[in-house]
Structures are given as structure tokens and as C-alpha cells.
């Protein structure tokens, strides 16, 4: 099953009762901030302005690991502008 949310493809397969996400891998906002060298508040601001893709389930926010790649992020922003 493939889901398309916030401009990111997410393929999922079920194996027993465990859900396995094959791609993309997701980071929490804190993990993303640490790996990108940004403050947590900057990442939150980017999320609210729509500058980074994210998936939110309740209070849990996940950002695809591909967003760490600058070229991928620029291409994603261009697709969102269409």
C-alpha cells in the first residue's frame, strides 16, 4: 500500500501485526534539528510555514529523512509551488 502525504511517498507493508515502513525513513523534530544543525524552534517555524514536509499524527510530528538533503528539499518546495 502506498500513501501520498505532504509530497512524500510512503510505502507500507504489513507483516503479522507489525507495520514495516520501507521508505522513507522518518525523524522526529528533535532528531531533524540535531542532524540539520538547527534549533528546535527553527524547525518548528519551518514546519508551520510549510518549508519542510512532515507527517503529523496527534502531537507526534515526523519529518522524512530525505529533507536533510538540500537538493531534495529544494525540489520538494518547487513541486509544492505548482
Backbone as a chain_set.jsonl record, in Angstrom:
{"seq": "XXXXXXXXXXXXXXXXXXXXXXXXXXXXXXXXXXXXXXXXXXXXXXXXXXXXXXXXXXXXXXXXXXXXXXXXXXXXXXXXXX", "coords": {"N": [[0.844, -1.155, 0.0], [0.6, 2.213, -0.824], [1.007, 5.419, 0.381], [0.362, 8.875, -0.056], [1.413, 11.673, 1.283], [1.794, 15.011, 2.13], [3.526, 15.544, -0.023], [5.275, 13.405, -0.116], [6.156, 10.107, -0.817], [5.06, 7.185, 0.768], [5.648, 4.001, 1.454], [4.065, 1.133, 2.671], [4.028, -1.998, 4.344], [2.382, -4.832, 5.655], [3.278, -7.097, 8.167], [2.401, -9.701, 9.815], [1.356, -8.512, 12.859], [2.903, -6.337, 12.945], [3.831, -3.197, 11.668], [5.652, -2.304, 8.902], [7.642, 0.176, 7.672], [8.882, 0.91, 4.608], [9.968, 2.975, 3.026], [9.75, 6.478, 3.044], [12.338, 6.915, 5.558], [11.648, 8.163, 8.778], [12.114, 11.051, 10.856], [12.077, 12.464, 14.142], [11.112, 15.8, 15.197], [13.111, 16.822, 16.873], [15.298, 15.095, 16.333], [15.667, 15.716, 13.624], [16.349, 18.452, 13.836], [18.781, 18.295, 15.248], [20.409, 16.772, 13.461], [20.377, 18.431, 11.224], [21.568, 20.655, 12.198], [20.169, 22.768, 13.301], [18.089, 24.887, 15.38], [15.486, 23.744, 17.601], [13.263, 25.419, 17.603], [13.55, 26.738, 15.149], [13.131, 24.658, 13.315], [10.497, 24.06, 13.962], [9.284, 26.457, 13.167], [9.835, 26.351, 10.401], [8.274, 24.152, 9.732], [5.67, 25.112, 10.333], [5.496, 27.18, 8.465], [5.431, 25.754, 6.18], [7.729, 24.947, 4.863], [9.107, 22.575, 5.047], [8.511, 19.098, 4.496], [6.155, 17.106, 6.32], [4.675, 14.714, 8.553], [1.955, 14.416, 10.571], [0.577, 13.028, 13.432], [-1.673, 13.404, 15.676], [-0.021, 14.706, 18.388], [2.434, 13.931, 17.592], [5.058, 14.517, 15.426], [6.563, 13.861, 12.367], [9.356, 13.946, 10.195], [10.509, 13.423, 6.92], [13.545, 11.655, 6.276], [14.844, 12.343, 3.962], [14.59, 15.069, 3.748], [16.81, 16.199, 4.84], [18.626, 16.377, 2.84], [19.675, 18.909, 0.851], [19.234, 19.473, -1.934], [17.107, 17.71, -2.512], [15.144, 18.808, -0.878], [14.811, 21.382, -1.992], [13.769, 20.674, -4.51], [11.383, 19.485, -3.65], [10.076, 21.714, -2.581], [9.698, 23.217, -4.921], [7.884, 21.565, -6.278], [5.68, 21.787, -4.586], [4.965, 24.396, -5.011], [3.669, 24.433, -7.409]], "CA": [[0.0, 0.0, 0.0], [1.402, 3.421, -0.89], [0.314, 6.614, 0.813], [0.985, 10.105, -0.506], [1.078, 12.738, 2.219], [2.718, 16.135, 2.209], [4.508, 15.497, -1.087], [6.248, 12.336, 0.11], [5.617, 8.756, -0.952], [5.316, 6.347, 1.933], [5.224, 2.631, 1.176], [3.899, 0.36, 3.9], [3.667, -3.406, 4.214], [2.041, -5.448, 6.941], [3.887, -8.406, 8.422], [1.791, -10.072, 11.083], [0.73, -7.333, 13.453], [3.884, -5.266, 12.945], [3.82, -2.365, 10.483], [7.015, -2.03, 8.463], [7.721, 1.261, 6.711], [10.055, 0.66, 3.786], [10.557, 4.248, 2.598], [11.016, 6.965, 3.562], [12.533, 6.82, 6.999], [11.149, 9.381, 9.406], [12.809, 11.583, 12.019], [11.305, 13.384, 14.975], [11.578, 17.174, 15.008], [14.384, 16.975, 17.598], [16.327, 14.401, 15.567], [15.911, 16.503, 12.423], [17.055, 19.664, 14.236], [20.149, 17.919, 15.594], [21.149, 16.36, 12.269], [20.471, 19.559, 10.301], [22.308, 21.718, 12.852], [19.23, 23.869, 13.522], [17.418, 24.852, 16.672], [14.157, 23.134, 17.572], [12.293, 26.457, 17.242], [13.687, 27.0, 13.705], [12.465, 23.549, 12.626], [9.064, 24.253, 14.186], [8.885, 27.567, 12.307], [9.862, 25.847, 9.025], [7.096, 23.277, 9.61], [4.469, 25.94, 10.313], [5.498, 27.956, 7.228], [5.303, 24.828, 5.052], [9.008, 24.846, 4.163], [9.588, 21.203, 5.093], [7.415, 18.131, 4.532], [6.01, 16.447, 7.617], [3.505, 13.887, 8.794], [1.579, 14.638, 11.961], [-0.471, 12.177, 13.974], [-1.856, 13.948, 17.015], [1.09, 15.593, 18.731], [3.657, 13.372, 17.037], [5.433, 15.069, 14.128], [7.67, 13.142, 11.726], [9.897, 14.593, 9.009], [11.268, 12.401, 6.175], [14.995, 11.809, 6.358], [15.292, 12.952, 2.714], [14.569, 16.523, 3.898], [18.156, 16.625, 5.212], [19.331, 16.62, 1.581], [19.28, 20.238, 0.39], [18.694, 19.399, -3.298], [15.799, 17.069, -2.437], [14.233, 19.764, -0.251], [14.52, 22.43, -2.981], [12.857, 20.073, -5.495], [10.081, 19.308, -2.996], [9.447, 23.038, -2.499], [9.262, 23.586, -6.274], [6.669, 20.775, -6.582], [4.593, 22.324, -3.783], [4.588, 25.703, -5.544], [2.865, 24.252, -8.624]], "C": [[0.899, 1.23, 0.0], [0.537, 4.612, -0.529], [1.071, 7.826, 0.294], [0.531, 11.225, 0.406], [2.177, 13.783, 2.214], [3.837, 16.023, 1.178], [5.534, 14.391, -0.957], [5.554, 10.993, -0.042], [6.004, 7.941, 0.27], [4.758, 4.956, 1.638], [5.16, 1.851, 2.476], [3.518, -1.072, 3.556], [3.331, -3.934, 5.596], [2.695, -6.823, 7.018], [3.394, -8.836, 9.788], [1.054, -8.875, 11.638], [1.668, -6.132, 13.432], [3.833, -4.517, 11.62], [5.258, -2.01, 10.133], [6.956, -0.915, 7.425], [9.0, 1.09, 5.917], [10.729, 1.951, 3.352], [9.504, 5.322, 2.7], [11.145, 6.711, 5.046], [12.166, 8.173, 7.595], [11.975, 9.755, 10.624], [11.834, 12.409, 12.852], [11.838, 14.798, 14.713], [12.921, 17.398, 15.695], [15.53, 16.306, 16.859], [16.692, 15.192, 14.318], [16.719, 17.755, 12.758], [18.524, 19.37, 14.536], [20.966, 17.598, 14.351], [21.326, 17.494, 11.271], [21.263, 20.716, 10.894], [21.457, 22.965, 13.075], [18.653, 23.785, 14.927], [16.028, 24.238, 16.505], [13.119, 24.167, 17.132], [12.365, 26.803, 15.754], [12.981, 25.912, 12.907], [10.949, 23.684, 12.772], [8.526, 25.369, 13.289], [8.833, 27.132, 10.847], [8.643, 24.967, 8.759], [5.826, 24.11, 9.473], [4.354, 26.773, 9.035], [5.357, 27.074, 5.993], [6.582, 24.663, 4.248], [9.628, 23.457, 4.206], [8.379, 20.267, 5.114], [7.35, 17.478, 5.911], [4.736, 15.622, 7.621], [3.182, 14.047, 10.269], [0.412, 13.743, 12.323], [-0.658, 12.6, 15.424], [-0.759, 14.942, 17.307], [2.418, 15.124, 18.154], [3.894, 13.916, 15.63], [6.633, 14.293, 13.612], [8.054, 13.882, 10.453], [10.701, 13.542, 8.254], [12.76, 12.71, 6.197], [15.553, 12.459, 5.089], [15.351, 14.47, 2.825], [15.922, 17.059, 4.359], [18.99, 16.947, 3.976], [18.811, 17.924, 0.974], [18.64, 20.196, -0.999], [17.307, 18.767, -3.306], [14.768, 18.041, -1.895], [13.851, 20.878, -1.216], [13.56, 21.898, -4.034], [11.467, 19.878, -4.907], [9.339, 20.639, -2.928], [8.926, 23.495, -3.86], [7.984, 22.844, -6.644], [5.488, 21.318, -5.805], [4.078, 23.649, -4.334], [3.695, 25.59, -6.777], [1.401, 24.318, -8.35]], "O": [[1.868, 1.28, 0.757], [-0.549, 4.786, -1.081], [2.299, 7.801, 0.215], [-0.61, 11.679, 0.316], [3.36, 13.452, 2.286], [4.98, 16.371, 1.473], [6.568, 14.431, -1.624], [4.491, 10.766, 0.535], [7.139, 8.004, 0.742], [3.543, 4.764, 1.579], [6.086, 1.9, 3.286], [2.781, -1.324, 2.602], [3.931, -3.524, 6.59], [2.668, -7.601, 6.065], [3.913, -8.385, 10.809], [0.215, -8.287, 10.956], [1.288, -5.037, 13.848], [3.795, -5.141, 10.559], [5.995, -1.481, 10.965], [6.283, -1.057, 6.404], [10.091, 1.122, 6.486], [11.958, 2.012, 3.314], [8.348, 5.002, 2.42], [10.179, 6.336, 5.711], [12.362, 9.21, 6.96], [12.475, 8.886, 11.338], [10.883, 12.983, 12.322], [12.883, 14.968, 14.086], [13.78, 18.093, 15.154], [16.618, 16.873, 16.761], [17.869, 15.33, 13.984], [17.668, 18.087, 12.047], [19.406, 20.119, 14.119], [22.084, 18.089, 14.197], [22.318, 17.524, 10.544], [21.599, 21.662, 10.181], [21.967, 24.085, 13.04], [18.72, 22.743, 15.579], [15.471, 24.219, 15.407], [12.2, 23.842, 16.379], [11.341, 27.129, 15.154], [12.301, 26.21, 11.925], [10.206, 23.449, 11.819], [7.442, 25.245, 12.719], [7.902, 27.492, 10.126], [8.049, 25.033, 7.683], [5.0, 23.847, 8.6], [3.247, 27.045, 8.57], [5.184, 27.58, 4.884], [6.534, 24.28, 3.08], [10.581, 23.186, 3.476], [7.341, 20.604, 5.685], [8.369, 17.319, 6.582], [3.844, 15.816, 6.795], [4.044, 13.835, 11.122], [-0.602, 13.699, 11.627], [0.11, 12.199, 16.298], [-0.577, 15.91, 16.569], [3.415, 15.842, 18.221], [3.038, 13.792, 14.754], [7.607, 14.091, 14.337], [7.195, 14.381, 9.726], [11.5, 12.832, 8.865], [13.177, 13.867, 6.143], [16.624, 13.065, 5.132], [16.088, 15.108, 2.073], [16.16, 18.264, 4.275], [19.954, 17.707, 4.059], [17.635, 18.022, 0.623], [17.604, 20.824, -1.214], [16.421, 19.231, -4.024], [13.643, 18.097, -2.391], [12.689, 21.282, -1.259], [12.624, 22.6, -4.419], [10.471, 20.086, -5.601], [8.136, 20.702, -3.18], [7.851, 24.087, -3.952], [7.09, 23.426, -7.259], [4.373, 21.312, -6.326], [2.909, 23.993, -4.155], [3.032, 26.559, -7.147], [0.594, 24.184, -9.27]]}, "num_chains": 1, "name": "protein.A"}
